[in-house]
Amino acid sequence: MTDQVNSLEELGQVAEGVAEAVVAVAAPREPVRDELGRSYATGKRKDAVARVWIRPGSGKVTVNGKEMKTYFARPVLQMILAQPFSVAGVTGQFDVVATVKGGGLSGQAGAVKHGVSKALQLYDPSLRPALKAAGFLTRDSRVVERKKYGKAKARKSFQFSKR
């Protein structure tokens, strides 16, 4: 054991050296794009699964071949889809093409939001901290609880009768 640390100053210098080595080893993330300049990601929410492609453009969003305002008619769902762009500060800079299967409209909107967030951070890794801090890269794992035998629903019991 030839390398001994005799003071706190030496310990601090050793720690700085280790931190610099770790930063040097951790390579910066590279953008992931296909030959057409698009980034692809899969988003999930409840039972819905969305396949999402983004590319630089004018901000046009197409879901299952329809315009976003047609497919997601409720303003709340349109707002959910716009969240990743506003958090990342790239509103109107990307075109989105998404195909969604399963679930209802609310779950599908959440799935597209998740997919868009993942695709944005793949296209431009510098957007990752903002999207991660907002919680958009985490898959919301809450799903409907299954119905149990002997119950009216998942947890609701049948009406109790004393007599």
C-alpha positions as CSV (number, residue, x, y, z in Angstrom):
1,M,0.0,0.0,0.0
2,T,2.3,2.8,-1.3
3,D,-0.5,5.4,-2.0
4,Q,-1.5,6.8,1.4
5,V,-3.5,9.9,2.0
6,N,-2.2,11.9,4.9
7,S,-4.4,14.9,4.9
8,L,-7.8,16.1,3.8
9,E,-6.3,18.3,1.1
10,E,-4.6,15.2,-0.4
11,L,-7.9,13.3,-0.2
12,G,-9.7,16.2,-2.0
13,Q,-7.1,16.1,-4.8
14,V,-7.4,12.3,-5.2
15,A,-11.2,12.7,-5.3
16,E,-11.0,15.4,-8.0
17,G,-8.7,13.1,-10.1
18,V,-11.2,10.3,-9.8
19,A,-14.1,12.5,-10.8
20,E,-12.2,13.8,-13.8
21,A,-11.4,10.2,-14.9
22,V,-15.1,9.2,-14.5
23,V,-16.2,12.2,-16.6
24,A,-13.6,11.3,-19.3
25,V,-14.9,7.7,-19.4
26,A,-18.6,8.7,-19.7
27,A,-18.9,9.5,-23.4
28,P,-21.4,12.1,-24.4
29,R,-24.6,10.7,-25.9
30,E,-24.7,10.6,-29.7
31,P,-27.9,11.5,-31.7
32,V,-29.8,8.5,-33.0
33,R,-31.2,9.1,-36.5
34,D,-32.1,7.0,-39.5
35,E,-31.0,7.7,-43.1
36,L,-34.0,10.0,-43.6
37,G,-33.0,12.1,-40.6
38,R,-35.8,10.9,-38.3
39,S,-35.7,9.6,-34.7
40,Y,-38.0,6.7,-33.7
41,A,-39.3,5.7,-30.2
42,T,-42.0,3.6,-28.7
43,G,-44.2,5.2,-26.1
44,K,-46.6,3.3,-23.7
45,R,-49.4,4.2,-21.3
46,K,-52.0,1.9,-19.9
47,D,-52.9,-0.5,-22.7
48,A,-51.9,1.9,-25.5
49,V,-48.7,1.5,-27.5
50,A,-47.5,4.4,-29.8
51,R,-44.8,4.2,-32.5
52,V,-43.4,7.7,-33.0
53,W,-41.2,9.2,-35.6
54,I,-40.0,12.8,-35.4
55,R,-38.1,14.9,-37.9
56,P,-37.3,18.6,-38.3
57,G,-40.3,20.4,-39.8
58,S,-43.1,22.9,-39.2
59,G,-44.8,21.3,-36.2
60,K,-47.3,19.1,-38.0
61,V,-48.5,16.2,-35.9
62,T,-50.2,13.1,-37.6
63,V,-51.7,10.3,-35.6
64,N,-52.9,7.2,-37.4
65,G,-53.0,9.1,-40.7
66,K,-55.2,11.9,-39.2
67,E,-54.4,15.4,-38.1
68,M,-53.8,15.7,-34.3
69,K,-56.8,18.1,-33.9
70,T,-59.1,15.5,-35.6
71,Y,-57.8,12.4,-33.8
72,F,-57.5,14.0,-30.4
73,A,-60.5,16.3,-30.5
74,R,-60.5,17.2,-26.7
75,P,-58.2,20.2,-26.0
76,V,-56.8,18.4,-22.9
77,L,-55.4,15.6,-25.1
78,Q,-53.9,18.1,-27.5
79,M,-52.3,19.9,-24.5
80,I,-50.8,16.6,-23.3
81,L,-49.2,16.0,-26.8
82,A,-47.7,19.6,-26.8
83,Q,-46.1,19.3,-23.3
84,P,-42.8,17.6,-24.4
85,F,-42.2,20.3,-27.0
86,S,-42.9,23.2,-24.7
87,V,-40.7,21.7,-21.9
88,A,-37.8,21.2,-24.3
89,G,-38.3,24.6,-25.9
90,V,-38.7,23.3,-29.5
91,T,-42.4,24.1,-30.2
92,G,-43.1,24.0,-33.9
93,Q,-39.7,22.7,-34.9
94,F,-40.5,19.0,-35.4
95,D,-43.0,17.0,-37.5
96,V,-44.5,14.0,-35.7
97,V,-45.9,10.8,-37.3
98,A,-47.4,8.4,-34.8
99,T,-49.3,5.1,-35.0
100,V,-51.2,4.1,-31.9
101,K,-52.9,0.9,-31.0
102,G,-54.8,-0.2,-27.9
103,G,-56.4,1.6,-25.0
104,G,-58.6,4.6,-25.1
105,L,-58.0,8.2,-26.2
106,S,-56.5,9.3,-22.9
107,G,-54.0,6.4,-22.8
108,Q,-53.2,6.9,-26.4
109,A,-52.4,10.6,-25.8
110,G,-50.1,9.6,-22.9
111,A,-48.4,7.0,-25.1
112,V,-47.8,9.5,-27.9
113,K,-46.4,12.0,-25.3
114,H,-44.1,9.3,-24.0
115,G,-42.9,8.3,-27.5
116,V,-42.4,11.9,-28.5
117,S,-40.3,12.6,-25.4
118,K,-38.1,9.6,-26.0
119,A,-37.7,10.4,-29.7
120,L,-36.8,14.0,-28.9
121,Q,-34.0,13.0,-26.5
122,L,-32.7,10.5,-29.1
123,Y,-32.7,13.2,-31.8
124,D,-31.0,15.8,-29.6
125,P,-29.4,14.5,-26.4
126,S,-29.1,18.0,-25.0
127,L,-32.9,18.0,-24.5
128,R,-32.7,15.0,-22.1
129,P,-32.2,16.8,-18.8
130,A,-35.3,19.0,-19.3
131,L,-37.4,16.0,-20.3
132,K,-36.1,13.8,-17.5
133,A,-36.7,16.5,-14.9
134,A,-40.3,16.9,-16.1
135,G,-40.8,13.1,-15.8
136,F,-41.6,12.6,-19.5
137,L,-39.1,9.8,-20.1
138,T,-40.5,7.5,-17.4
139,R,-43.1,5.0,-18.4
140,D,-46.2,5.5,-16.2
141,S,-46.7,1.8,-15.1
142,R,-50.2,2.2,-13.7
143,V,-52.6,-0.1,-15.4
144,V,-56.1,-1.3,-14.7
145,E,-56.3,-3.8,-11.9
146,R,-57.7,-7.2,-12.9
147,K,-61.1,-8.4,-11.6
148,K,-60.9,-11.0,-8.9
149,Y,-63.0,-14.1,-8.5
150,G,-65.8,-13.6,-6.0
151,K,-65.8,-9.8,-6.4
152,A,-68.1,-7.5,-8.3
153,K,-65.1,-5.6,-9.7
154,A,-61.4,-5.6,-8.9
155,R,-62.0,-4.8,-5.2
156,K,-65.7,-4.0,-4.8
157,S,-67.7,-6.7,-3.0
158,F,-71.2,-7.8,-3.7
159,Q,-73.9,-6.2,-1.4
160,F,-73.9,-7.8,2.0
161,S,-77.2,-9.1,3.4
162,K,-77.5,-9.9,7.0
163,R,-80.7,-11.9,6.5
